[in-house]
Amino acid sequence: MPLNKNQLHTVTINGYTSDGEGVARIDGQVVFVKHAIDSEVCKIRILRTTKTVAWAKIESIINPSPHRITSGCPAYGPCGGCNFLHMSYDEELRHKQQRVADALERVGGLEIEVAPIIVADKIEQYRNKAIFAVGNGPTTGFYVKRSHRIVPITSCLIQAESANRAAGALREWMADYNISAYDEETRQGLIRHLFVRTAKSGDIAVCIVATAKSLPKLEKLIETIHHHCPQAVSIVLCTNTEKSNVVLQGTFRTLWGEDYLIDTLLGLQFQLSPRSFFQINQPQAERLYEQARTYANLTGNEVVLDLYCGTGTITLIMARDAKQAIGAEIVAPAVQDARENAKANDIQNTEFIIADAADATIELQNRGIHTDVIVVDPPRKGLAVDVITQMVKMSPDRIVYISCDPATLARDLKLLDAEGYKAKEVTPIDMFPRCAHVECVVLVERK
């Protein structure tokens, strides 16, 4: 019998999607059930159907899971930020571990040892970077999933408390002086977003994204931010007039304090401008990079190539144990940051190339440089085929693959396996507690 909208069914949940939604089956048809937990018996209402799958919501839970908990966030559900506030952290970790193993087997067709997931010590207030959407009211918050409707949030559970305070300061200033928020439909209004970065020391950098090159009542804005956030060291204005979803684009001007924030990672110091990439969960990032160092197994005689190097974090970490570390990145400002970070840490055995991953490997081959170890940390879409081809041509002894998407990781490991490079071990790392993403570090060796 075909499933139709608004039908009620009683189902048993028997797994999860990659986003953590519950999976049930009705007469062989797959149904995705939001906020359902494995093994629960639920009465559900069908919301939407296609020929192959359906989506449903829970009407009532007949047999709840022992892992079900009550969310402490009033915005959970409408807000698209978190996925697992309805379940215990143990169950979330079990799902993430299984998600990695399933992707390797089903997508990659590979039999690889998956080490136990590296657990986060802190599952609240761990994010050191926040981007709040700003709306009239004034309100600050995050978008409903797959929309640009703002869910007002005054205290996000996973953001640093300093970010929540900075958002409160912005709302207060806007209310006190009748400052308008930007409207995407009319393209009118001033304030678009608020970006806040928090360092390990507690120092914070605030970046206000607006449509103008100057702000009214600027002294009052700075005063209000300092009142709520006395550890602010930088206040920057980003003038963004583009009709796009990219938040941090346009011109940047420091309104008060420093041009950048200084943070540390594994004993190294990094200067972070608003557009600099830096891992969001600092303690877990240190564990991730330590695992990458372990897999790289450097003795001091190797040349290491770090593709997608960003601001040079991994390059500099590897350089301490290598003969030379070379970073490649297509974003020129990030490479400039990487070079400055090398100077700030007095690390002299590094080189940074402005190029995409494939072109960087070709350039190094043309220069006759042999790399012993290649580290890759690509975006969610994974490695392009030409990148894999050029990496293999360099004949490294080991490849250390850092991934933020198990499916594209499995696909790439399968391609590498066909080229003579076998994945030996995968270590998942929970970089984003309460959210669906899971990171992995993989040791890949030449057969």
Beta strands, then each sheet from edge to edge (+ up, - down):
strand 1: 8-12
strand 2: 22-26
strand 3: 29-33
strand 4: 41-49
strand 5: 53-63
strand 6: 113-114
strand 7: 129-135
strand 8: 139-143
strand 9: 150-152
strand 10: 191-198
strand 11: 204-210
strand 12: 232-239
strand 13: 251-257
strand 14: 261-265
strand 15: 268-272
strand 16: 303-307
strand 17: 324-329
strand 18: 350-354
strand 19: 373-376
strand 20: 398-403
strand 21: 421-429
strand 22: 439-446
sheet 1: 1+ 4- 5+ 3+ 2-
sheet 2: 6+ 21+ 22- 20+ 19+ 16+ 17+ 18+
sheet 3: 9+ 8- 7+ 10- 11+ 12+ 13-
sheet 4: 14+ 15-
end
